[in-house]
């Protein structure tokens, strides 16, 4: 998901997306611990997406305050 796409979402949608991505990341980390993932780079992409979502959410909260 690109930064521009994230900025178009509302704060509630970003919070929901963050929760979903964190759940997927924990599932991937568990799979990675148990067995080898076909593409371990997915973990890095998920972590960075979560960080991007949190950053833009913080920006939106500062703007509204």
MOWO-V677628 format. One record per residue. N is the residue number from 1. RES is the residue in one small letter. PHI is phi in degrees with one decimal (NA if undefined). OMEGA is omega as a letter, one per 40 degrees, with the letter a starting at -180 (NA if undefined). NEAR is the number of other ideal C-beta (glycine too) atoms within 10 Angstrom. Layout:
# MOWO-V677628
n=N res=RES phi=PHI omega=OMEGA near=NEAR
n=N res=RES phi=PHI omega=OMEGA near=NEAR
This chain:
# MOWO-V677628
n=1 res=x phi=NA omega=a near=12
n=2 res=x phi=-80.9 omega=a near=8
n=3 res=x phi=-59.8 omega=i near=11
n=4 res=x phi=-62.2 omega=i near=7
n=5 res=x phi=-65.8 omega=a near=8
n=6 res=x phi=-66.8 omega=a near=18
n=7 res=x phi=-63.1 omega=i near=11
n=8 res=x phi=-76.5 omega=a near=9
n=9 res=x phi=-79.2 omega=i near=17
n=10 res=x phi=-79.9 omega=a near=9
n=11 res=x phi=-61.5 omega=a near=13
n=12 res=x phi=-65.5 omega=i near=9
n=13 res=x phi=-66.4 omega=i near=13
n=14 res=x phi=-66.4 omega=i near=20
n=15 res=x phi=-60.4 omega=i near=14
n=16 res=x phi=-63.9 omega=a near=13
n=17 res=x phi=-64.4 omega=i near=17
n=18 res=x phi=-61.9 omega=i near=18
n=19 res=x phi=-61.1 omega=i near=12
n=20 res=x phi=-62.0 omega=a near=12
n=21 res=x phi=-66.3 omega=i near=18
n=22 res=x phi=-66.0 omega=i near=15
n=23 res=x phi=-64.1 omega=i near=10
n=24 res=x phi=-64.2 omega=i near=14
n=25 res=x phi=-64.8 omega=i near=17
n=26 res=x phi=-64.3 omega=i near=11
n=27 res=x phi=-65.4 omega=i near=11
n=28 res=x phi=-64.4 omega=i near=18
n=29 res=x phi=-63.6 omega=i near=14
n=30 res=x phi=-65.1 omega=i near=10
n=31 res=x phi=-60.8 omega=a near=15
n=32 res=x phi=-67.0 omega=i near=13
n=33 res=x phi=-72.8 omega=a near=8
n=34 res=x phi=-81.2 omega=a near=8
n=35 res=x phi=-145.3 omega=a near=8
n=36 res=x phi=-75.1 omega=i near=7
n=37 res=x phi=-83.5 omega=i near=14
n=38 res=x phi=-62.8 omega=i near=7
n=39 res=x phi=-136.1 omega=a near=8
n=40 res=x phi=-68.4 omega=i near=11
n=41 res=x phi=-66.3 omega=i near=8
n=42 res=x phi=-60.1 omega=a near=15
n=43 res=x phi=-61.5 omega=i near=15
n=44 res=x phi=-62.8 omega=a near=9
n=45 res=x phi=-63.7 omega=i near=14
n=46 res=x phi=-64.2 omega=i near=18
n=47 res=x phi=-60.7 omega=a near=15
n=48 res=x phi=-69.2 omega=i near=10
n=49 res=x phi=-65.0 omega=i near=17
n=50 res=x phi=-61.4 omega=i near=18
n=51 res=x phi=-62.4 omega=i near=11
n=52 res=x phi=-62.3 omega=i near=17
n=53 res=x phi=-61.0 omega=a near=24
n=54 res=x phi=-64.8 omega=i near=14
n=55 res=x phi=-64.6 omega=a near=12
n=56 res=x phi=-68.2 omega=i near=17
n=57 res=x phi=-63.0 omega=i near=19
n=58 res=x phi=-62.9 omega=i near=11
n=59 res=x phi=-61.9 omega=a near=11
n=60 res=x phi=-64.2 omega=i near=16
n=61 res=x phi=-66.8 omega=i near=11
n=62 res=x phi=-66.5 omega=i near=8
n=63 res=x phi=-65.4 omega=a near=8
n=64 res=x phi=-79.0 omega=a near=7
n=65 res=x phi=-82.8 omega=NA near=5
